[in-house]
Amino acid sequence: MKEKEPYIVTDDGQELYEHHRIAVDAGQEALRIDKFLFNRIVNVSRNKIQTAAKAGNILINDTPVKSNYKVRPGDVISVVLTHPPRDVEILPEDLPLEVVYEDKDVIVVNKVAGMVVHPAHANYTGTLLNALAGYFQKSEVKEVENGFGYLVHRIDKDTSGLLLVAKNELAQTKLAKQFYDHSVERKYQALVWGDFDEDEGTIEGNIGRHPKDRRQMTVFPDGLYGKPAITHFKVEERLGYVTLVECRLETGRTHQIRAHFRYLRHPLFSDARYGGDIILKGTTFTKYKQLVQNCFKILPRQALHAMTLGFVHPVSGKMLRFSSPLPEDMQTVIDKWRIYASQREV
């Protein structure tokens, strides 16, 4: 009996990993696990299965096994496999790229707002992978097997901040398991509309495509549709009609933070897709309206920044953690709200 669990979906909606759970039938003869899975899983090579085993991503009864393990009746198999990206040619481009950390297995970059991560419809050039291909070509780095790197997660086009890329398939496969297990530390800073009664909280609610607008995600609180999503938040600073919050992701659904805060009726400031690009709180005074409109011009995107990224290195086993300061556009807008909030209190 086989149960294929939902793909782990990253922030822009493309499927990067898949999880299979298989209960071995009572009449199953002894057979190597790599051959067994090759026969059971569609469109997967034996080499990919062996890479997953080497990475510790194949478990029998919750214990990692090697490729030569022979399955037995009653075994419960759990396997996390990397899912290939869309078949799009990645051309090297000489684009600005801020590298935060790099070694022979991984690279961490600080993505600017406005840059798409992977080429797709209407964005076949100017993406992060194009920039990485150009960077690796220029530096003549030889350890990148495919020339541009292997994605392990994503952030939205108009979200800034830290992003982790593997340089080889084994590193990608090991990191995939960490993302599947929710053991990767990911913290964001977001400026949202309104104030909160509490200082911290947790937002839970399945997230799926909006039935009337496929470009938008929505929360299904009854759990009948979508995929489970959990966002923890903590108030960092109350700024009158907006609030700066720190968000910690437990899952990584498409537009998770944006959809969850819209569900709470606290959409992200300047988030056009989720209704945050109009004045939702505040006064009718002309000066206040001018302040908000000025902030929209300075920050014509959702006020969301991936500030912290922590993970266990796929080869050394060391815990690595990186932080990224707020970009200038978000910092400028927050400073303006600080001034406004301080004047209100006088």
C-alpha positions in Angstrom: 0.0 0.0 0.0 1.4 3.4 -0.9 0.4 6.8 0.2 2.0 9.8 -1.4 1.9 12.8 0.8 1.6 16.4 -0.6 4.6 18.0 -2.1 6.4 20.5 0.1 5.5 23.7 -1.7 7.9 26.7 -1.4 7.1 30.3 -1.4 6.5 30.8 -5.1 4.4 27.6 -5.5 6.8 25.3 -7.4 7.2 21.8 -6.1 10.8 21.2 -5.0 10.5 18.1 -2.9 8.1 15.1 -2.7 7.5 12.7 0.1 6.4 9.1 -0.4 5.2 6.8 2.4 4.8 3.1 1.5 3.7 0.2 3.6 5.3 -3.0 2.3 2.8 -5.8 1.5 2.7 -9.0 3.5 3.7 -11.1 0.5 6.7 -9.0 -0.5 9.9 -11.0 -1.2 13.3 -9.7 0.0 14.4 -6.9 -2.4 17.0 -4.1 -2.3 15.3 -0.9 -1.3 16.7 1.0 -4.2 15.3 -1.5 -6.7 12.0 -1.7 -4.8 11.5 2.1 -4.9 12.6 2.3 -8.5 9.8 -0.1 -9.4 7.3 1.7 -7.2 7.9 5.4 -7.8 7.1 6.9 -11.2 9.7 9.0 -13.1 12.6 8.5 -10.7 16.1 7.2 -11.5 17.9 4.6 -9.5 20.7 7.1 -9.1 18.4 9.6 -7.5 17.1 6.9 -5.1 20.7 6.0 -4.2 21.5 9.7 -3.6 18.5 9.9 -1.3 19.7 6.9 0.7 23.2 8.4 0.9 21.7 11.6 2.3 19.7 9.7 4.9 16.4 10.5 3.3 15.2 6.9 3.1 13.8 5.6 6.4 12.5 2.1 7.3 10.3 2.3 10.4 11.8 5.7 11.1 15.4 4.5 10.8 17.7 5.6 7.9 18.9 2.7 5.7 21.4 2.3 2.9 20.7 1.3 -0.7 21.4 -2.3 -0.1 18.9 -2.8 2.6 16.4 -5.5 1.7 12.7 -4.6 2.3 10.6 -7.0 4.4 6.9 -7.5 4.8 5.4 -4.9 7.2 8.2 -2.4 6.7 7.0 1.2 6.5 9.1 3.2 4.0 9.4 7.0 4.1 11.5 8.7 1.4 12.0 12.4 0.6 13.2 13.1 -2.9 14.2 16.3 -4.6 11.8 17.3 -7.4 13.4 18.5 -10.7 12.8 22.2 -11.6 10.8 23.1 -14.7 12.6 22.4 -17.9 13.9 25.9 -18.7 17.3 26.7 -20.0 19.3 28.8 -17.5 21.6 31.2 -19.3 24.4 33.0 -17.4 23.9 36.7 -16.9 26.2 39.3 -15.3 23.8 40.6 -12.6 24.5 42.1 -9.2 24.6 39.3 -6.5 25.3 39.7 -2.8 26.9 36.5 -1.5 26.7 36.1 2.2 28.4 32.8 2.5 29.9 30.2 0.2 31.8 26.9 0.4 32.1 23.9 -1.9 28.6 22.6 -1.1 26.3 25.6 -0.5 25.9 29.3 -1.2 23.8 31.8 0.8 22.7 35.0 -1.0 20.9 38.1 0.0 18.2 38.5 -2.7 17.0 42.0 -3.6 13.3 42.7 -3.9 12.1 42.6 -7.5 14.2 39.5 -8.5 12.5 36.3 -9.5 14.2 33.2 -8.2 13.7 30.8 -11.1 12.9 31.5 -14.8 9.2 31.0 -15.6 6.4 32.5 -17.7 7.1 36.3 -18.3 10.4 36.0 -16.3 12.9 34.0 -18.4 15.8 36.3 -17.7 17.1 38.4 -14.9 16.4 35.7 -12.3 18.5 34.6 -9.3 19.5 31.4 -11.1 20.6 33.4 -14.1 22.7 35.6 -11.8 24.2 32.5 -10.1 25.0 30.9 -13.4 26.9 34.1 -14.4 28.6 34.3 -11.0 29.8 30.6 -11.2 30.9 31.0 -14.8 32.9 34.1 -13.9 34.5 32.6 -10.9 35.2 29.3 -12.7 33.8 27.4 -9.8 34.0 23.7 -10.7 32.0 22.0 -8.0 28.6 23.3 -9.2 27.3 20.2 -11.0 24.7 21.9 -13.2 26.3 25.3 -13.6 23.7 27.4 -11.6 23.0 25.5 -8.4 20.1 23.5 -6.8 17.3 25.3 -5.2 16.2 24.1 -1.7 13.6 26.9 -1.0 12.3 30.1 -2.5 11.1 33.6 -1.6 8.7 35.8 -3.5 9.8 38.1 -6.2 9.1 41.2 -4.2 10.4 39.8 -0.9 14.0 40.6 0.0 16.4 38.6 2.1 18.3 35.4 2.6 18.1 32.4 0.3 20.1 29.1 0.4 21.2 27.2 -2.7 23.0 23.9 -2.9 25.9 23.3 -5.2 25.4 19.6 -5.8 22.5 17.1 -5.7 23.7 15.4 -2.5 23.7 18.6 -0.6 20.3 19.5 -2.0 18.9 16.1 -1.0 20.2 16.4 2.5 18.8 20.0 2.9 15.5 18.8 1.4 15.1 16.6 4.5 15.7 19.5 6.8 13.0 21.6 5.1 10.7 18.6 5.2 11.3 18.1 8.9 10.8 21.9 9.5 14.2 22.0 11.3 15.4 24.9 9.2 15.2 28.3 11.1 13.5 31.0 9.0 12.6 34.3 10.4 11.1 37.3 8.6 10.4 40.9 9.4 7.1 42.3 8.2 5.3 45.6 8.6 1.6 45.0 8.8 -1.5 47.1 9.1 -3.1 47.6 12.5 -2.2 46.8 16.1 -2.5 43.6 18.1 -3.9 43.0 21.5 -1.3 40.3 22.2 2.5 40.5 22.0 2.9 37.2 20.2 0.8 34.5 18.6 0.4 31.6 16.2 -1.6 31.6 13.0 -2.8 28.2 11.8 -4.9 27.6 8.8 -4.6 25.5 5.6 -3.4 27.5 2.6 -4.4 26.9 -1.0 -5.1 28.6 -4.3 -8.0 31.1 -4.2 -10.9 29.6 -6.1 -11.5 32.8 -8.1 -7.9 34.1 -8.5 -5.2 31.6 -9.1 -2.5 34.2 -8.5 -3.6 34.6 -4.9 -3.5 32.1 -2.0 -6.2 32.0 0.7 -6.8 30.4 4.1 -9.2 27.5 4.5 -9.8 27.4 8.3 -12.0 24.3 8.1 -9.1 22.3 6.7 -11.1 20.8 3.9 -8.8 22.4 1.2 -5.2 23.5 0.9 -2.2 22.4 2.9 -1.5 22.8 6.6 0.4 26.0 7.4 1.7 27.4 10.7 3.2 30.9 11.2 4.5 32.1 14.6 4.7 35.9 15.1 6.0 38.3 17.7 5.4 42.0 17.9 8.7 43.9 17.6 7.4 47.5 17.6 4.0 49.2 17.7 3.9 52.2 15.3 0.4 53.5 15.7 -1.6 52.2 12.8 1.0 49.7 11.6 3.1 47.1 13.5 6.5 45.7 12.9 6.4 41.9 13.5 8.9 39.1 13.5 7.5 35.9 11.8 8.9 32.4 12.2 7.8 29.9 9.6 7.1 26.3 10.7 5.9 25.4 7.2 6.7 27.0 3.9 3.6 27.4 1.8 3.2 29.7 -1.1 2.7 33.3 0.1 2.3 31.9 3.6 3.0 35.1 5.7 1.0 37.3 3.3 -2.0 35.0 3.2 -2.0 34.4 7.0 -1.9 38.0 8.0 -4.6 38.9 5.4 -6.6 36.2 7.1 -6.1 38.0 10.5 -7.2 41.2 8.8 -3.7 42.6 9.2 -2.4 42.5 5.6 1.2 43.4 4.9 1.8 47.1 4.3 1.9 47.9 0.6 1.0 44.4 -0.5 -1.1 45.0 -3.6 -2.1 41.3 -4.1 -3.5 41.0 -0.6 -5.1 44.4 -0.1 -2.4 46.2 1.8 -1.8 48.9 -0.7 -4.6 51.1 0.4 -5.1 53.0 3.7 -6.7 50.5 6.0 -6.2 52.2 9.4 -5.7 55.8 10.6 -7.2 59.2 10.3 -8.8 61.3 7.5 -6.2 64.1 8.0 -4.5 65.2 4.8 -1.0 65.0 6.4 -1.7 61.4 7.4 -2.8 60.5 3.9 0.3 62.1 2.5 2.5 60.1 4.9 1.0 56.8 3.8 1.1 57.6 0.1 4.7 58.7 0.4 5.5 55.4 2.1 3.8 53.5 -0.7 6.0 55.3 -3.2 9.2 54.5 -1.3 8.1 50.9 -0.8 6.1 49.8 -3.8 6.1 46.1 -2.7 5.0 44.1 0.3 6.9 45.0 3.5 8.5 41.6 4.0 12.2 40.6 4.5 13.8 37.2 5.1 16.1 38.3 7.9 17.4 35.0 9.5 18.3 31.6 8.0 19.7 28.8 10.1 20.4 25.2 9.0 22.7 22.3 9.6 25.5 22.1 7.0 24.8 19.1 4.7 28.4 17.8 4.8 30.1 19.2 8.0 27.1 18.8 10.2 27.8 22.2 11.8 24.9 24.6 12.6 25.1 27.7 10.4 23.0 30.9 11.0 22.9 34.1 9.0 21.2 37.4 9.4 20.4 40.2 6.9 19.6 43.8 7.9 16.5 45.4 6.6 16.9 46.9 3.1 16.8 50.6 2.7 13.2 50.9 1.4 11.7 49.0 4.4 14.0 50.8 6.9 13.1 54.2 5.5 9.4 53.5 5.7 9.7 52.2 9.3 11.6 55.3 10.3 8.9 57.5 8.9 6.3 55.6 10.9 8.4 55.9 14.0 8.5 59.6 13.7 4.7 59.7 13.1 4.1 57.4 16.2 6.3 59.5 18.4 4.5 62.8 17.4 1.1 61.2 18.2 2.3 60.4 21.7 3.3 64.0 22.4 
